[in-house]
Amino acid sequence: MARLVVIGGGAAGMSAASAARRVAPALDVVVCEAGGFAAYGMCGIPYFLGGTVPEAEGLLAYPPSEFRDRRGIDLRLHTRVTAIDTCARQVHIAGPGGDGPLGYDAAVVASGAAPVRPPAPGLDGSRVFTIRSLDEAIELRRLLEGGTIRHAVVVGAGYIGLEAAEALVCAGAEVEVIEALPRVLGNVDEPVAELARAEMERHTRLRLGARLGGVREGGGWGALTVMVDGAEIGTDLVVVATGVRPATDLLIRAGAEHLPDRSVLVDASMRTSLPGVFAAGDCVALQHRVLGRPAWIPLGPAANKTGRVAGTVAAGGAAAFAGIVGTAVVKVFDLEVARTGLTLAEARAAGLAAAATDVVSRSRARYYPGAQPLHVRLVHTAEGRLLGGQLAGREGAAKRIDVLATALHAGLTVTDLAALDLSYAPPFAPVYDPVLAAAIKACGLVASPEPAAAGGAGWPAVTLGG
């Protein structure tokens, strides 16, 4: 019987295994997962820590029995793959699921991304977390529920760091966030990042441009002492959220072609340069539809989609992945921050002659109760090619970023964007939706005076605190 071995039981891995089973019901499908859980929502971990999701099981898409008993997938938890031998078509495994070589006809590597730790001493302590796995999150939640955590330090102010900070505040801790850069959210442009900074400072103490010197046990009133630029902070726990890197050591040791950031190159069917080996999820570089070349942007939706493509093709079916535009949204306490495509900085770094158009509009009609300011930034060329967009506001950013992502995917210009027939009702949007207002301004047009008061071009900018 032919065998497919899937390395990694996360979103990409279990999507690959399930797709392969649908294509080839007689195929022997084995999934090796190093941790104790499979098919869970990693992006939900902060909400489990903060108590919004009451039980860890709530993050599981399916229990292990669904895969083992109903889908006939041989799911082996706590089983690590230590090497891939492409000549012998074997992987070497270690753990309760077996020790030694395991043969395969095809393999899908869905090993994800691994946390990056700054070069500082003391980050291997029992109260230092990265929350990159459900196993670790359960341990941290248990600690938070013990009632002894009064203060926490989060290192890093990217997506994960800001979500972790909010979770810890929700769990009752006083939180300090340390970021080496002079700003939060390095993957949005400065005007949008500034809104996130202001929101963070309403709820946490934020130390920007500060470097972590190390962590040691004891000292002061907390269980730990954190050294930051020569100062000492007493705290009860530390969360390190300084980014991730592709977990591609297995593939690179086996000879897979990869980018300088170590993300592995694949074709549209998720084939690597290794014979019989596919890869999917956060460990691969995917074709960026705006850049026109592969880029590493580890996000959940692409992990699920690429896993499904890899499993389908590995089992003998046909499928292809259409590419990414890098769409993401993050909740920063009461603020929604979203982006898609390229930021202005990214576009210029890629050699594109880009400009940005900013509009501060409203999430609803100006007269309807609850209307909130909404900042829209469009990134485009002088000729009108749409390159990306960002939004920030207390409501409406998450909804509208998908309009911009769709426009990028379809190759629309800012003129096309301004002509879209978007929905309107006072509880949900002004008559000129903020996206339309930004596109009209980018086109050099001026909206009529009446809709301008509800969010067109030319009215005074407002701030989120106003």
N, C-alpha and C positions, 0 to 999 in steps of 0.2 A: 504494500500500500504506500502511495506517495505521502510524503510528510512535509508540512509547512511548520517551521519554527518561528514564532514571534518573540522578539526580545523586548520586554516592557509591557506591562499591563495597564498603562494609562489610557487616555482617550484615544490616541492614535493606535496603540497596540490592540486594544479590544475591538476597535472599529475594524481593524485589518482582519482579526481573527473571525469576527462575525460575518464580514463580507465574504471571506474565503469559504466559510461554511455554507453560505447561501449559493455560491457559484458551484462548489464541488462538495455535495453532501457526503461523499465517501472519503474525502481527504482527511488524513490524520493531522489535526491542528493542535499544536502544543504551544502554550504561552508560558514563558518564564518571567516571573516578576520578582525582583529582589526584595520588595517590601511585603507587608502583610495585607495589603488591600489592592484591589483592581477595579477599574471602571468607576472611578469617583471623580467628582468635580473639584479639581485642585483650586480653581478660582473661587470656590465657595469657602475655603479654609478660613479667611479672615472673618466671615460671618458666623462660622461655627465658634471661633474663638470669642467673638463679642457677644454670643448668645442669641443672635437672630435665628440661627439654625440650632435647635436645642440638642440634637443628638448627632453623633458622627455618622450614624447609619443613614441619616437624611441626605448625605452627600453621595451615597452610592447610587449609581445609575441602576445597577442590578446586583443582587447578592451573588457570591461565587457559585451557588447551586444553579442559578440560571444558566451559566455558561457550561458547567460540568454536566448537569443532568438533562437540561432541556435542549441545549445547543450542541452537545457532544464535543465541547472544547476541553482539552486537557490543560487546565489552568493550574500551574505550579507556583504557589506563593513561597516567599522566602528562598527563592532559588535564583542564584546569580549566574549570569553567563560571563565567563572569564576570558574567552577567546573565540574567534571565528577562524576556522581553517577552510578557506575556499577551495583548496585543491582536493581535500578529502570530503568536502561538503559536510562538515561537522562543526557543531559548536561544543565548547567545553563548559559544563555546568557544575555548580557546587551548591549544596543545600538539601533540604528535605525532599525536593523534587528529583534528586539524583546527583551522583558525583561521577564525573568522567565525560566521555564524548557522547554526543547525541547527533545522529545523522539527520540530514535534511535534503529535500529536493529543491526547496526554495526557502528563503529566510526573509523576514521583515524586521528591520531594526527600528524600534520606536523607543529609544533610550532617553528621550527628552532632553532636558537641560539641567545642569547642576549649579548650585549656588556658588558665587564667587565670594571669598572671604578676604578682607583687606589684610595686608601684611602687618598684623599687630599681635602681640602675645596675649594669651589667655582666652582665645575664642573657642577653645575646646572644652570649656567648663560645662557642668550639668545645667546651669541656668542661662546658657547662651543658646539661642535657637535661630534657625533659618526658616522654619515653617514651609519647607518645600515638599513635605510628605504628610499624609494623614496620620501616620504613626507618630510623628513628632508633634503634630497639632494636638493629638489626644493627650499626650504628656503635658503640653503647655496648658491646655484647658483644665486639666486636673490640678495643676499648680495654681491657676487663677481662681478656681473654685475653692481652694483651701483657705482663702481669706487673708493670706499673708503678703499679697502683692499690693503695696501702696504706690510704688513708683517703678516705671519702666523706661528704658532707653531704647530707641529705635535708631539704628545706624543705616542711613540711606533714605533719600526722599524721592525715589521713583515710585512707580505704580505700587509695588509690593510694600514699600516702606510706608506710604501714606495710608494704604488699606490696613496695614498692621497697626499703625498708630491709632486709627479710628477704632479698631477692634479692641485695643487695650483700654482706650478711654471708655468704651461701652462696658468693659468688664470692671470698671471702677478704679483704674489706675491713673495716677498723674503721669504724663508722658512727656519726655524730651526727645526731640528728633535731631540727630546730628547728620549733617550733609557736608561733604568736602567741597562741593561746588558752591558758588555764590547764589544759587537759586534752586528751587524745587523743580521736579519734572523736566529733566533735560531733554525730553523728546517732544516738547511743544515749544512754540516761540515765546519770547519773553512777555508780551502783553497777556497771554493766556496763563503762563506760569505765575505771573504776578497775582492774578486772581486766586489761584490755588494757594499761594503763599499767605495771602491775607486770610483766607479761610482756615488754614492750618494754625495761624497765630491766634485765632479766636478760641481754639480748643487745646493747644499744646504749646510747649516752649520749643521754639525752633532756633537751632544754632547752624547758620549757614557759613560756608567757608571755614568749617572746623574739621580738624583731622583727629581721628581716633588714634590714641597712643597705645592703648591696650586695656585689658580688663584683668583685675585680680580679685580674689575672694577676700571678703571681710573689709574692714576699714569703714569709718563713719557709721551711719545708722543702718545702712542697707546690707544685704547679703553680699553685694559686689561693689567694687569701686571702679569706675570708668574714668580713664585718663583722656582728656580732650584738650589739646593745645596747652599742656602744662597744668591745666586745672583738673580737679578731681570731683566726680559726681557720685554720690552714694545712690545705689539703686538696688532693686530686688531681682530684676532680670534684664536681659539684653536680647533684642531681636536684630540680627544682622540681615539687612536687605539691600546689599550693595550690588545687586545685579546677578545675572546668570550667564553661563556659557554653554555651548552645545556639548552634550555628553556623548562625544563621538570617539573616545579612545579606542573602543573595539573596532570600529570601522576604519579609523586611520591606521591602526596597527596592521589591519588586514590589507591596507593599500588603497583605500577608497580616495578618490579625488575630492578635494575640499577647498574652501575659500580660506584666506588667511585667518579669519576668525574661528576656523575649525568646523564650521557648518559644512555638511557633506552635500555635494552636488548630485542632483537627481534630474531625470528627464520628466516629461509630463505624466508618465505612467509610474513614476516613483522608483525607477531603476537606478541603482548606483553604478559606478564603473566596475564593480565586482560582479562576476558571473553568478546569476541566481540570487543575488542579494538586493533587496529593496529597502528603502528607508522612508520614514514618514514622521510627521510631528515636529517637535521643537528641536530636533537634531539636524534638520535639513535646511538648506537654502532654497527658496522657492522663487519662481519667476515673478518679478515685480512688474505690474502692467504699466506703471508710470515711468519707472527707470528703464525698462526694457532689458533688464538683466537680473540674474539671481540675487536675492538679498535674504539675510537672516532676520526674520521678525517672528519671534516665538509667541503665538497666540492660539487660544483654544479652538476657535472655529476651524482654522486651517489644519490643526492637528486631527480633528475628527474627519474632515474631508479627505486629507491626504492618506490617512489610515485606511479609509474605505477604498480609495483608488488602489493603494498598494496591495491590499488583501485581494481585491477583485482580480487584478492582473496576475498576481503571484499564483492564484488558483486556476488560471487559464482563461479568465474573462478579459473584457476590454473596457478600459476606463482611462480618463485623462483628467488632470487638474488644470483649471483655467488660469490660475495665478492669483496673486494677492495685490491689494492696494494698501495694506497696513492699517486697517480700521480698528480702533480701540476706544473704549470709554472707561473712565474710572470715577468712582464715587469718593469725593473728598468731603466727608461729613455731609453738609447740606448742599454741596456744590457738585454739579456734573461737569466733567471735563472730557472732551472727546476730540479725536483726530482721525484723519484718513489721508492717504497719499503722502505727499512730502511737505514738511515744514519749509519755511523760507530758508532757514539755515541749511537744511538738507538739500534743497533744490540748488542753492548756490554752490554747495560743496560738490554737487554732481556736475557742475559746469553749466547749469542752465541759467539763462538771464531772466531771473524771476523777480516778481514784485508781489506785494501783499496788499489786499484791500480789507480794511476793518470797518465793521458796522456794529454799533451797540443798539440793539432793537429790543423788543419785548416778546415774552413767551405767549402772551394772549393780547387781545384787543386792549388798548390803554384804559378803557372805561370799565373793563370787566374785573371784578375783585380777584386779587391774587396774582395779577400780572407781575412778572419778574423780569429784570434786565437780562438780556442774552447777548453775549459777545460772539460775533461771527468773524472769522478771518478766512479769506480765500487767498490761496497762493496760485499765481498764474503768470503766464508770459505776457509781454506787451501785445502779442498777436491774439490773445484770448484763450490760449490753451490752458485748461484747468489742470493744475498740478497737485492740489491738495486743499484741505480745509481743516479748521479747528473751531470748536465751540466751547463756551463755558457759561454756565448759568445755573440757577437753582431749579429750573425745570426746562425741558424741551431740548436740551443738547443731545441726549441719547437718541431721541426720535429723529432729529434732523441730520445727524452725522451719516445716517444710512442713505439719505437722499444724495449727499455728496459722494459717498462710496459708490452708489449706483451710477452716478454721473461719470465718475472716474473709470469704472469698469466698462461703461459704454463708450468712453472716449468723447464725452460731450465737452463743448467749449463753454466759456462763461456766458456767451450769447444764448446758447442752447439752454443753459441752466436758468437764465432769466425768463425764458419763455415757458418753463414748466407750469403745468396746471396743477398746483398744489392745493391741498384742502384748506378751507377757511370756515371757521365758526368762532365767535368771540371767546368761548371758554378754552379754545385750543390754539388759536393763532390769530395775529392781526391779518387784515385783508391782504397786505403785502407780507408774506411770510419772511422771517429774518433771512432765510437763505436767498429768497428772491431779492430782498433789499440789498444784500451784499453783492449779488450778481449784477444787479442794475447799476450799482455804484462802480463795480469793476468794468462794466461796459462803457462807463462815462455818461450814462443816462441819468436823468433826474426824475424821481417819482412825482406824481401830482401832489399838490399841497395837502389835500385831505388825507390820503393814506400815509403821507410822510409823518404825520403826528402819531400814527400807529406803528411806525417802524420802517419808514422808507428812508431814502438817502437824504442827508442834509439837515436832520434834526440834531439837537445837542446830544452829545454822548452822556450816558449816565453810568454810574459805578454801582457795583453790587451792594454797597452799603447805603446807597441813596434811596 
